[in-house]
Amino acid sequence: MDSNRSNSDFFCSFRDGRNNSLLAQHLSSLPNTEAISSLPITPPATDTDPEDEEVLSTAVRVLSTEAMALSCLSRLYATDPVARNGFVKAVEAISTAVIKGGKVVIIGVGKSGKIGEKMVATMNSLGLLSVFMHPIEALHGDLGMVKPKDVLLLITFSGNTPELISLLPHLPGYLPLIALTSHTSYHTSPLTRERTKAILLPAPIHEAEETSFGISAPTTSTTVALALGDALAVVSARHVYTSDGEKPRDVFKRNHPGGAIGLGAGKGVVRMSDLAVRLEDIPVVDGILEDGLLDSPPISSASSESDLEITEWAGTDASLSATHTVRVIDCLLAGVGSKTGWVRVSKDEVVPPGRLKSVRGNVQGSVYEFEPSLVVGKSEMIRVSGQAKVEDVKKWVMTSREERRGAFPMGAVLGVSVGGTGQGEEVVAVIEVDELMRI
C-alpha cells in the first residue's frame, strides 16, 4: 500500500464500490462462502415488537462493523509491506528480549491501557514475561521497572496521546519500541518518526467510530488492537518455545492450572524456571566494572527514598574496564545483602552461595585465585531448559552420578535457559545442583 495513501482512502474502497474486484477477491478467500451465500437475505419472521427489532438491528450493525474492521485488518497484514515488515520485526524484538531474560513492557492509557493489561495477561500465560506500565505512574517512579534487555510496546490509536508523548523522551533510546497505532506510515506519528529503533504495528479501522455508531467511544479501534495483540502473543510464543514438549501449548498448560482450562490437567508441574534464580535478580559486587554490560546496576547502600543513592548506569553503550581486583570479602559483603545469597562479579560470572559459605582462610585475596574456585562462568554451567520438570532433572542427575563417576560434582551449577538447551540459548537463571537435590 502506498504510504502516502490515507487510511480512509484504502478502507473506503471496501465500502463504496470503488474497488469491487478487490472486495470480491477478499471475500472469496474467506471460508464457507457457499454456506454464507445460502443464508436468507431477509431477517426471519419473529414475534418481537419494533423496539426489539431496533435493538437487534443496532447490535447486528455493531457486530458486522467490527467484523469488517477485522477483515480489513487481516487484508492489510496479508498485503501491505509496512504492516508485514513491522509485524516480523515486532516478533523478533519480543522473542529476543524474552530469550535473553528481558520482558515486554506494555504502555497505554485509557481504553488502550485496558487492552494493554489484557495483552500482558495473554503474554504471561504463554511464557512471555510482560508487565503493564501506566505512563503517568512511569513519570513518578515506575520507570525503574524498565531494564536493558526489555522491549517497549506502546498502544495508542491516535499515535499522539499526550501522556505517551511526554513519556517518550524518558524511555531508553537503545531499547526496541513497538508502536501499535492507527498510523500506516512511520512519518505520521511522533512515536515512530522520532525513534530510530521504532517498529510500527498499524491497527487502523475502515471508518471512524463516530460515523459507524454516532459516538466516538473506542469500540472498533479497541477490537482491532486486541486482535493484533493476540496475534503478536501467539506468534512470539511459537518463536520462543520450539523444543519438543516445550511448545506454547505446554507452557500455557503449566501457567494455567486453574479454571475450566486447567480441569483434567492434574496438579501443577514444577519447572526449573520456577526454582532457578534469575540473573537479573542477582546483585553485582559493588564497584565491579568490566568490558561489556552488567545486567543490573551495583547494589546500593541507600536505605530509603529520602537518601536514595543514584547510580549512573550506561546501558548497552558502555565501554568499561576492570578498575580493581574482586576480593572474597567483597563477595561476602554483597552476599549478605542478597536475598538469595548469589552474587555476580561480571556479566557472565556468578558466585553461588554454596561456594561462598565454604570459604576458609584469607578473605582479602582475589576471588579468582581462591581454591577451590568460587567463580562460575556461563561456559562452565550445565545447561538445562527452564521448561524441564524438576523431578525429571533430579532423576537425570541421580542416574548420571550412578553411571558415571564425577558427573555433577559437588558445587556444580545448572544454567537455566529459555526455549532450549543448546549453546546458542541464553542462560537467564541459575541453581546449584546440591540445592536442587535437597528440594
N, C-alpha and C positions, 0 to 999 in steps of 0.2 A: 504494500500500500504506500502511495506517495506520502511522505512525512508532512508535506505542506497541505494535504487534503484534510479538512476538518472532520471531527468525529461525526457531526450531523450529516455531512455530505455522504460519508461512507455508509452509515447505517440507514439513512432515509431511503437509500436505493432499494432497501428490502421492503419498504412500506408504500412508496408512492408509484411503483410501477416503472421507474426509470431504468431498472436493471432486472427485468423479469427473468431473463435467461440465467442470471446468477442466482436468483431466488429459487428457480426451478432446479438448478443443479444442486443447490444446498439441500433442498427438501428431499430430493431423490436419494441423497446419501443417508437420510435418517432411516432407522429400522422400521419394519412393519408398515410401510406406506400403503400397502394394499388393504391391510386391516383398517387403517385410519380412514382411507377413502371410502370404505364401505359403511361407515357410520352414518346415521341420519343427519341431514344438514339442518334440520329444524329441531328445536327442543321437544322432548316428549311431552305428551299431554299430562298435566298434573292437576291436583285439586287446590294448589296454592293460590292465594289471593294476589292481587297486583303488587302489594307491598313486598311480599315474599319473593316475587319474581324480580323485583328491583334489587333486593338484597343479593339474590343468587347471581343476577346478571353482573352486578358490581364485583362480586367475588370472582366470578369466572374471568372478568376483564383484568383484574389484578394478577391472577394466576397466569393467564395467557401472555400478559405483558412481560412478566418476569421470566416466563419460559422463552419468549422471543429474545430477551436480553441475553440469556444463557446460550441460546442457539447462535446468536451473533458473535458472542464471545468465543465460542468454540471455533467458529469460522475464522475469526481473527487470528487465533493461535495455530490454525491449520494453514494459513496463507501469508500472513504478514511477517516480513523478515525482522522488524524491530521487536515484535512480541515474541517471536520464536527464539531469537538470539538472547533476549532478556531472560526468558524462562530457563534456558540452558545454563546461562551464567549464574542465575539465582540458585539453581540446584547445585552447581559446582561449589559456590560460595558456602552454602549451608552444609553440604556434605564435608567439605574440607574443615570447616570450623568444628563440627561435631567429632570427626575422627581425631582431630588434634587436641581434643579436650576442651574446646570452647563451647559457646552456646549461641542461640538465636535470641537477640534482644528485640522484642516487638514493641513498637511505639505508636500510639494513636490517642485521639481524644474524642469524646462524644460517642456517636454510634460506631465510628471507626475503631474507637478504643474497645468497644464491646466485641467487635469482630476480631480484634487482636487478641483479646482474652480467650476467645474460643479457639483461635489458631494455636495459642500456647498450649491449651489443654490437649488438642489433637496431636501436636508435635511431641509433647511429653509422653503421651500414651504410645507413640510409635518409636520411642527411644531417642528422640531428637531433643536434647536438653534446651529448653526455652524458658524465658521469663518475660513478663509484661512490665513495661516502664511507662508511667504516665509522664508526659512532657513537663508538666508543671512541677511534679514531685522530683523529676530529674534535676531541675534547676535549683532544687533545695536539698540536694544531698544524694538522691538516688543514682546519680551518675557514677557513684562508686561501684555499682554492680557491673559496669562495662569493663571488660578485660581485653588484653591484647589479642586473644585468639578468637574473639567473638565476631559475629556478623550482625549488622543492624537491619531491621525491616520496618520501614515507616509506612503507615496506612493513612491516606488522605485522598478523598475523591477529588477535591478541588486542586490539590497539589500546592495550595497556597495557604494552608492552615496557619494562622499567626503563631500559635503555640509551637508548632514544629519549626517554623522559620526562625523563631527566637532561639530554639534549642540547637539548631544546625551548627552554628559556629563552635559550640562546646563539645560536639561529638568528635572523637579522634579521627583525624583525616586519613589515617592509614588503614582504617577498617573498611571492609566492603559495605556498601549501603544499598539496600534494595528499596525502591520506592514503588509501592502498589498504589496506583493513582489512575484517574481517568485519562490522563495525557497519553497520547500515542507518539509523541516526539520528545527527544531529550532536551530540546531547546525551549520548550514552552513552560516548564516548571522550574523554579529556583532550586528545588531539591536535587534535580538531576543536572541542571545547567551549570551549577557552581561546584559540583563534586566530580573529581576526575575518576573516582572509583565507583561512581553511582551505577546501579543496574535498574533499568526501567521495566516494570511489570504493568503493562497497560490493562486497565479494567474499565473501559467506557461503557456507556449504555446508549441504546439506539434512539431514545428520545428523553427529554427532561421529565422528571417526575411530576413537575407542575403541569406539564402538558398531558401526561398519562392519567393523573388522578386528581388534578386540581389542587394539590398540596405539594409542597416541596420537601416533605418529610423523607428522610433516607429510607427507601424501600427497595427499588430495583437496584440502586447502586450498592447497597449492602449485600444483596443477594449475589451479585457477580463477584464482589470482593471475597465473600465467604467461600464460594465455589472455587475461585482461583487459589485461595489459601489451602483448601483441601487438596487440590491437585499438586500444589507445591510440597505439602507434607508427605503425601503418598509417594511421589516420585523421589524425593530426597531420602526417605527411609529405604527405598529399594536400592539406592546407590550406596548407602552406608552399610546395610546389613545384607550381605551376599553369600555368606557361608551356609552350607547345609545344616539344618537345624537351628539356624540363626537368621532366618528370614524375617521380614517385618511382621508377618502373622505370628511368629513365635515370640517376638518382642512384645507385641500387643497383648498376647495371652498372659505373659508374665506381668505386665503392667496393669492389667485389668482383671484381677481375680474376682471382683465383686459384681453385684447386679446380675441381670439376666445373661449378660455376655459371659460372666465368669461361672455360671452354673455348669456343673459337669466337668469343670477343669481340675477339680481336686484342690488340695492345699497349694498355696503359693510356693513356687520353687525359688530357692535362694541361689542367686547367681554370684559369680566372682565380683561383678561390678557393685553388688550390694555391700560387700565386705571391704574391698580394697580402699586404700586412702588415695584420693585424687591428688596428683602432683600440685595442682594449683592451690590446694589447701595446706600444703606443707610450707612452713616459714623458711625463709632463706637466712643463713647465718649473717648477722648484722655486719654491713660494711663489705661483704664479699662481692667483687666485680670480676667479670671475665669477658672474653670475646663472645659476642652474641648476647642474646637477651636472657634474663632470668624471667621466669613465668609469673612471678609475683614480686611486689616490692619488698624490701627488707622489713623485718618486724620492727615496730616502733616501741619506744618506752613510754609513750604517752598513755595516760590512764583515763582521760575524759575529753569531751568535746571542747572544753574551755582551754585546755593546754595541748590541743592536738598538734602533734609534730608533723609538719608537711614534708614528705619525702619526694623529691623530684624523681620521676620515672620516665625515661626517654622513649619507651615503647620500642617498636621494631627498627627505629632509625639509629639506635645506639651503637657506638663502636668503642668499647671499653676494654681495658686490660687489667689483669690482676695487680692489686696495689699492695697486698701484704699476704703473709702466709696464714693459712687457716689452721688454727690450733685446736687441739682436742678440747680445751677449756671453752673455746668459742662455741663448739657444737653442744657441749654440756649445758651452757647457759641458754642457748637457743632452744634446746630440748625441753628445758623447764617451762618455757613459755609456749610450747607446742601442745595442743590438745591431744595429739596422737603420739607424741614422742619422736616423730620423724622430723628430720631437718634436711635442708638442701645446702650443698656447698657450691653448686654450679647449676647450669641449665640442665645438664644430663646426669648429675651425680647426687645421690642421696646417702644419708647415714641412717640406717634402721635403728629403732630403739633397742632391739635385742643386742646389737653390737655395741651400741653406746653404753648400755648398762654393764657390759663386760669389761669396761676399761679399768685397767690397773696400772699403777706406776705414774710416770711423768705426764701430767695432763697439759704441760706447757709446750710439748712438742707438736710437730706438724701432724695433722690428721692423715696426711698421705704417707707418712713414714711409720705409722703405728702398726705393730704386728700383734695378732693377725689384722688384716686390712679392715678398716672401718668404713671406707667409702665403696659404694657400689654404683657403677655406671650403667647406663641403659644397655650397653653391649654385653654386660655380664648377667643381665637378668634373664630368667627363663620365661619365655613369652606364653601367655595364655589369653584366651578370648574372654572379654568381660561377660559374654553371654553363656559361658560354660557353667554348668551346675557345680556348686561347691562340693557336693558329695562325689561327683564324678572325678573332680580334680584330686580330692583326697584319696580316692581309690587308686588313681593313677600314680600318685606319689608313693603310696604303700607298696604297690606292685613293682614299681621301678626300684625301690630300695631292696626289695626281696630278690629281684632278678639280677640286679647289677650293683656291685659294691661301689660305694662312693656317689651313687645317684642322690640328688637332692641332699647335699651335706648340711650340717647344722649352719645356720646363718644364711642359707640360700634365700634369694628374693625373687618373687614372681612379678613380672611386669605385665600388667593387665592392659590390653588394647581393645579398641572398638572395631568391630567388623570382621576380625580375623586374627590369625596368629603369625602371619608372615613377617619377615624382617622389614618390609615396607610399611607395616602398620605402626602407627604412632602409639607409644606407651603413654597412657593417660593416668594410670593409678598403679599402686604398688602394695604388696603384702608379703610379710615374711612367711616362709614355708612352715616354720615352727609355730607361728601364731595360728596359721590355718589349721594345722593338725590338732591344735588344742580346742578348736571350736566344736 
